[in-house]
Amino acid sequence: MKTLPNFFIVGAARSGTSSLDRYLSQHPEIYITPRKETHFFASDYIPQCYKGPGDERLNQLLIRNEDQYAQLFVGATGAKAIGESSAFYLYFPGTAERIAQEVPDAKIIITLREPVARAYSAYMMLVRDGRETLRFEEGLSQEEERKQKGFEPIWWYKELSSYYKPIKHYLEVFGTQRVKVLLYDELFANPGQVLCDVFTFLGVKEDVVIDTSVRYNLSGVPKSRRLYTLLDNFIYNPSPLEKRIKSLVPLHLRMAWASKIIGMFTRPVPIDAQVRAEFKAYFAEDVSKLEDLLQRDLLCWQYREPSIAQKA
């Protein structure tokens, strides 16, 4: 009998999914696939090949074959919680239904980041990797055209930051008891408490110490494009000799070291204040509807002033 996951991290992209994935992998009762972004349950809705600059990396990660997908879980023996992470599951129509059909008792984890910060982080990641050459506001204006040309979803800056409709859909399919919504700000401000809540949700031991000192997959502008390109090639396109060298180091250490080094080789560049204000207005209605949907205030995103009672 093939092993299937019983929980999924479905997004949102650039909202801490890589870090959460790696933190959960440290728990002795949790198995999460070392290969992220396979998007197996969205494969019916994904084109055969994405066509944007650098999209071949995602093309290589995608899995459409059931037996190949099952191979991801051969090491899950004895785990109470078995999961996988695909940050675009949140957005593809039909994905929630396919997961529910194949794994009726599946639990869903969604991480959310303030919409403008999420979109800008996606933009800066593409800049970091030499894929985005336009200014942020120009990239925003090109979004629909790029989508029509077959660019992968990471280029959909506005669409992937509009949370209300996709989250409403997942809640309708799975119910509120099987969907856990986390906030990026809280995950990194108080990781111990957030992870404890996740462990409770997944039904595993809560008193497990997790190393949360590393933030994974940081974005930013390379301090040296040449050095960053060499580093990127070593991580993602190693030579045969480099592959042998990498094989001597456990995967979790390789990923942690790579994230630390990427952080050293890049620098953050803040978003233009006027662009941020204009873009924030675009999401205001969606955020308000999301608050009502989740029955939760999102004051940390600063889309409205706190009430008098909250100030007191």
C-alpha positions in Angstrom: 0.0 0.0 0.0 1.4 3.4 -1.0 2.0 6.0 1.6 0.4 9.4 1.1 0.8 12.6 3.1 -1.8 13.4 5.7 -1.0 17.1 5.8 0.0 19.8 3.3 1.6 23.2 3.4 -0.2 24.8 0.5 1.2 28.4 0.6 1.3 31.3 0.4 4.5 31.5 -1.6 7.1 33.8 0.1 5.3 33.7 3.4 7.7 31.5 5.4 6.8 28.1 3.8 10.4 27.1 3.3 11.3 27.9 6.9 8.2 26.2 8.3 8.9 23.1 6.1 12.5 22.8 7.5 11.4 23.4 11.1 8.7 20.7 10.9 11.3 18.3 9.4 13.2 18.4 12.7 10.3 16.8 14.7 10.9 13.1 15.3 7.2 12.2 14.7 6.9 14.3 11.5 8.1 13.2 8.1 8.1 15.9 5.4 9.5 15.3 2.0 12.9 16.8 1.4 11.8 17.7 -2.1 9.6 20.8 -2.0 7.3 22.3 -4.7 6.4 19.0 -6.6 2.8 20.3 -7.0 1.6 16.7 -7.7 -2.0 17.4 -6.7 -2.1 20.5 -9.0 -0.5 18.7 -12.0 -3.8 18.5 -13.9 -4.0 22.3 -13.9 -0.3 23.1 -14.6 1.0 23.5 -18.1 3.6 21.0 -19.4 6.3 23.7 -19.3 6.5 27.2 -17.7 8.1 29.7 -20.1 9.4 32.6 -17.9 13.1 33.3 -17.4 14.5 30.7 -15.0 11.2 28.8 -14.8 13.0 25.6 -15.8 13.9 25.1 -12.1 10.2 24.7 -11.2 9.6 22.6 -14.3 12.3 20.2 -13.0 10.6 19.9 -9.6 7.1 19.2 -10.8 5.9 15.6 -10.4 3.0 14.2 -12.5 3.6 10.5 -12.1 1.8 8.8 -9.2 4.6 6.2 -8.6 7.3 8.9 -8.7 5.3 10.9 -6.1 4.9 7.9 -3.9 8.7 7.5 -3.8 8.9 10.7 -1.9 7.4 9.0 1.1 9.4 5.8 1.3 11.2 7.2 4.4 8.0 8.0 6.3 7.7 4.7 8.1 6.5 5.2 11.7 5.8 8.9 11.3 2.5 10.2 12.8 2.3 13.2 10.6 3.4 12.9 6.9 3.5 16.0 4.8 4.6 17.8 1.7 4.9 21.5 0.8 3.9 23.0 -2.5 3.4 26.8 -2.2 1.1 27.2 -5.3 -1.5 24.6 -4.2 -3.4 27.5 -2.7 -4.1 29.0 -6.1 -4.8 26.3 -8.7 -8.5 25.6 -9.1 -9.4 22.0 -8.4 -6.4 21.3 -6.3 -8.2 21.4 -2.9 -10.8 19.0 -4.3 -8.2 16.6 -5.6 -6.4 16.5 -2.3 -9.7 15.9 -0.5 -10.6 13.1 -2.8 -7.3 11.3 -2.4 -6.7 12.1 1.3 -10.2 12.7 2.9 -8.8 13.4 6.3 -6.0 15.7 5.1 -5.0 18.7 7.3 -4.0 22.0 5.6 -1.5 24.6 6.7 -1.5 28.0 5.2 1.0 30.8 6.0 0.2 34.4 5.2 2.4 37.4 4.9 1.2 41.0 4.6 0.2 41.2 0.9 2.6 44.0 -0.3 5.5 42.5 1.6 4.8 39.0 0.1 4.6 40.4 -3.5 7.8 42.5 -3.0 9.6 39.5 -1.6 8.6 37.5 -4.6 9.9 40.3 -6.8 13.2 40.5 -4.9 13.7 36.8 -5.1 13.4 37.0 -8.9 15.8 39.9 -8.9 18.2 38.0 -6.6 18.2 35.1 -9.1 18.7 37.4 -12.1 15.3 36.6 -13.6 13.5 39.9 -13.0 14.9 42.9 -14.8 12.1 45.4 -14.5 11.3 47.8 -11.6 8.7 46.5 -9.2 5.9 48.8 -10.5 6.7 47.8 -14.1 6.6 44.1 -13.1 3.1 44.7 -11.6 1.9 46.2 -14.8 3.2 43.2 -16.8 1.6 40.6 -14.6 -1.4 39.7 -16.8 0.7 39.6 -19.9 3.3 37.4 -18.3 0.6 35.0 -17.1 -0.8 34.7 -20.6 2.7 34.0 -21.9 3.0 31.0 -19.5 5.2 32.4 -16.7 5.1 30.4 -13.5 3.0 31.7 -10.6 5.9 33.3 -8.6 5.6 36.1 -11.2 1.9 36.8 -10.3 2.7 39.5 -7.8 -0.8 40.7 -7.2 -2.8 37.5 -7.7 -0.7 35.5 -5.2 -1.2 38.2 -2.5 -5.0 38.2 -2.9 -5.9 35.7 -0.2 -9.6 35.9 0.5 -11.0 33.7 -2.3 -8.5 30.8 -2.2 -8.6 30.6 1.6 -12.4 30.7 1.5 -12.4 27.8 -0.9 -10.0 25.7 1.2 -12.2 26.3 4.3 -15.3 25.2 2.3 -13.6 22.0 1.1 -11.9 21.0 4.3 -13.7 22.8 7.1 -12.3 25.1 9.7 -11.1 22.3 12.0 -8.7 20.9 9.3 -7.3 24.2 8.1 -4.6 26.0 10.1 -3.8 29.6 9.1 -0.5 31.0 10.3 0.9 34.5 10.1 4.5 35.1 8.9 5.0 37.9 11.5 4.0 35.6 14.3 6.0 32.6 13.0 9.3 34.6 13.2 8.4 36.7 16.3 7.4 33.7 18.4 8.4 30.5 16.6 8.3 28.3 19.6 4.6 29.1 20.4 3.6 28.9 16.7 5.3 25.5 16.2 3.7 24.2 19.4 0.3 25.2 18.0 1.1 23.4 14.7 2.3 20.3 16.6 -1.1 20.2 18.4 -2.9 20.6 15.1 -0.9 17.7 13.6 -1.4 15.5 16.7 2.3 15.1 17.6 4.3 15.8 20.7 4.4 19.4 21.6 7.5 19.6 23.9 10.1 19.2 21.1 12.9 21.7 20.8 13.3 23.0 17.2 16.2 25.0 15.9 14.6 28.1 14.3 17.8 30.2 14.1 17.9 29.9 10.3 15.5 31.7 7.9 15.3 29.8 4.7 15.2 31.2 1.1 15.9 34.9 1.8 15.5 37.4 -1.0 17.6 40.4 -1.7 20.0 42.0 -4.2 23.3 40.1 -4.6 26.3 42.0 -3.3 28.3 40.5 -6.1 26.4 39.0 -9.1 29.3 36.9 -10.2 29.9 35.3 -6.7 26.1 34.8 -6.2 25.9 33.1 -9.6 28.7 30.7 -8.7 27.0 30.0 -5.4 23.6 29.5 -7.1 25.1 27.1 -9.6 26.8 25.1 -6.8 23.4 24.7 -5.0 21.1 24.0 -7.9 23.3 22.9 -10.8 26.4 21.3 -9.4 29.0 19.6 -11.5 29.6 15.9 -10.9 32.5 16.7 -8.5 30.3 19.2 -6.6 27.6 16.6 -6.4 30.0 14.1 -4.7 31.1 16.8 -2.3 27.5 17.7 -1.5 26.6 14.1 -0.9 29.0 14.0 2.0 26.9 16.5 3.9 23.5 15.7 5.3 20.6 17.4 3.4 19.4 19.5 6.4 22.9 20.9 7.0 23.3 21.7 3.3 20.0 23.6 3.2 20.8 25.5 6.4 24.3 26.4 5.3 23.0 27.5 1.8 20.4 29.8 3.4 23.0 31.3 5.7 25.4 31.9 2.8 22.7 33.4 0.6 21.9 35.8 3.4 25.6 36.8 3.6 25.8 37.4 -0.2 22.6 39.5 -0.5 21.3 42.7 0.9 17.7 43.8 1.4 16.4 46.8 -0.6 13.3 48.5 0.8 10.2 49.1 -1.3 9.5 52.6 -2.4 7.2 54.2 0.1 4.8 55.6 -2.5 4.6 52.4 -4.4 3.9 50.6 -1.1 1.1 53.0 -0.2 -0.6 52.6 -3.6 -0.2 48.9 -3.7 -1.5 48.6 -0.1 -4.7 50.4 -1.1 -5.2 47.8 -3.8 -5.4 45.0 -1.2 -7.4 46.8 1.5 -10.7 45.3 0.6 -9.3 41.8 0.3 -7.7 42.1 3.7 -10.9 43.3 5.3 -12.9 40.4 3.9 -10.1 38.0 5.0 -10.5 39.3 8.6 -14.2 38.6 8.5 -13.6 35.2 7.0 -11.0 34.1 9.6 -12.7 36.0 12.4 -9.3 37.4 13.3 -7.8 40.9 13.3 -4.8 41.5 11.1 -3.7 44.7 12.9 0.0 43.6 12.5 -0.5 44.3 8.7 -1.5 47.9 9.5 -4.4 48.1 7.1 -6.6 49.9 9.7 -6.3 51.7 13.0 -7.0 49.7 16.1 -10.3 50.4 17.9 -10.4 52.3 21.2 -10.9 49.1 23.0 -7.8 47.5 21.4 -5.8 50.6 22.2 -6.8 50.6 25.9 
